[in-house]
Amino acid sequence: MTYSVVFESKALKQLYAFETEMLKRLRQKTDELARNPRPSGVKKLVGEEQSGYRIRVGDVRILYTIDDKERIVRIFDIEPRDKAYKKR
């Protein structure tokens, strides 16, 4: 059974700021999250303010939450590694 993938507006802007080749790779990975929201290589975020998961695509991190009851993957951040964790 598949999940719906929902992008927060901030994440959607970040996604389309990447160059074409990286954009293709990111779109492919987000499409895969609909079929399997916990693929090999996924990490659970830790810390007081952290909730959700992250998957890497090269040096870029896709940060998201999973709602198993509603079957929704909500992507809230897509940024290079050096920026993805600093504000959390």
Secondary structure, 3 states (H helix, E strand, C coil): CCCEEEECHHHHHHHCCCCHHHHHHHHHHHHHHHHCCCCCCCEECCCCCCCCEEEEECCEEEEEEEECCCCEEEEEEEEEHHHHCCCC
